[in-house]
Amino acid sequence: MRYVSTRGGADAKRFTEILLEGLAADGGLYVPEAFPRADLAAWRGLSYPDLAFAILSQFMDDVPGLAILVKKTYTKEIFGSADITPLRTLEPGLHILGLSNGPTLAFKDVAMQLLGNLFQFVLQKESRTLNILGATSGDTGSAAEHAMRGKKNVNVFMLSPHGRMSAFQRAQMFSLQDPNIHNLAVQGVFDDCQDLVKAVNADAAFKAKYRIGAVNSINWARVAAQVVYYFKGYFSVTKSSQDAVAFAVPSGNFGNIYAGYVARSMGLPVRQLILASNENDVLDEFFKTGKYRIRQAAVATSSPSMDISKASNFERYVFDLLERDSARVKRYFTSPDGFDLSLVPRPGFVSGRSTHADRLATIRSIHSKYGVTIDPHTADGVKVGLELREPGVPLICLETALPAKFSETIREALGREPERPAGLANLEDLPQRFEVIAPDAAAVKRYIAAHAS
């Protein structure tokens, strides 16, 4: 398998060559030259580790010992059950795919735990070190830090929007005391953090000198790992490979739902990919109108992990939408104003929007009807999914986090505290270690230079 850049200015590379790189040298994102084909009959009935290896071995065919790394990652001890991503049926035809049973209680763990093992394997094999620079709106940061903490040859520098995450999310990150973990709270919004990551990566000399890598969903390994649970969810609710399903996916940075697009491109029978936006609705606007209109800044909401106005992974999808015309992709994604693709068909996607009032009502409704408590982001997906589902097509709503991470909203919706897993009762009381910085790329570079190994 070889990978090319969405902007056409980088040589095609193998997986291990792009694993540590993140953004391509031309500022684009790596995608496979072609998507592999799924073998639905052979893959049905496989355990999660075996299914993951069957899929990932096609994307990562130059990783020796991949089967061992996959089995080391997807264990009952790490994810709470042998199912890894257990399916909960609320009623016939309505399901929630549990993706939040990893160490940080969010779907990001499913990919990040594998990424941590891949990084360590490659770095030790090549006797290299890596300084990871990432941006988080809440869950990516904690998942990355918990996957990389204590690992040899890896430092993590994580940018987060100061004061914009839930108290639980902040504590998950800032309470880590491992010397290879560095938290930088940026005086701005998530988009500022994401822009800083791109600015540092754009400095080729600095990136090379300090061996800068990425764990955000711009890293293809993240996307590939997330493809697996779409197949797992599909097999859990269907009996025949002729059956189709719909997935409802809360989306901010377009990484999670893009993995669903990849699964469908491989041949998974997905009737609808239902995208749910919160009040930051740039993606909803695009799928309804074809116009991608960049907002000046994201607004703060009660589903904070989706408070994003510029979706990084969206470029990968547009690359295919434009029949892989890299010149147009580069022109569109370097434009400050966005672009208009209203005349280009966008099959297989529908979208909707959810507000604070909507997610409170959905949390209450799901709890009242089924005795199940869902987090605010999952509620966005359920609300939009129920609105846009097709009759007779099973709907799988992707859980994105456990409600314990967003106790303020759960209290407002249900009048009580959400349950917490054992050992996390007093998380917010632990000492926290972080540094507040201005949204300035030079300041980020100075910090990395002073603390990189």
VENKA-V373080 format. One line per field, one symbol per residue. ss: DSSP state (@ for helix, = for strand, . for the rest). burial: 1 if it has 24 or more other ideal C-beta (glycine too) atoms within 12 Angstrom, else 0. A space follows every 10 residues. Layout:
BEGIN
ss=???
burial=???
END
This chain:
BEGIN
ss=.====..... ..==@@@@@. .........= ==.......@ @@@....@@@ @@@@@@@@@. .....@@@@@ @@@..@@@@. ......==== =..====... .....=.@@@ @@@@@@@@@@ @@@@@@...= ======..@@ @@@@@@@@.. ...======= =.....@@@@ @@@@...... ======...@ @@@@@@@@@@ @@.@@@@@@. .==......@ @@@@@@@@@@ @@@@@@@... ....====== ....@@@@@@ @@@@@....= =======... .@@@@@@@@. ==........ ...@@@.... ...@@@@@@@ @....@@@@@ @@@.....== ........== ===..@@@@@ @@@@@@@@@@ .....@@@@@ @@@@@@@@.. ...=====.. =.@@@@@@@@ @@@@...... ......@@@. ....===... @@@@@@@@@@ @..
burial=1011111101 0010111111 1111111111 1100110101 0011011111 1111111111 0010010011 1011100110 0011111101 0001111111 1111111111 1111111111 1110000011 1111111111 1111111110 1011111111 1101111111 1111110001 1111110111 1111111111 1110001001 1111111111 1111111111 1111111100 0001111111 1111111111 1111110111 1111111111 1111111000 0111100111 1111111111 1111111111 1101010011 0110000110 1000010111 1111110111 0111011000 0111111111 1111111110 0011111111 1111111111 0011000100 0001001100 0001101010 1011101100 010
END
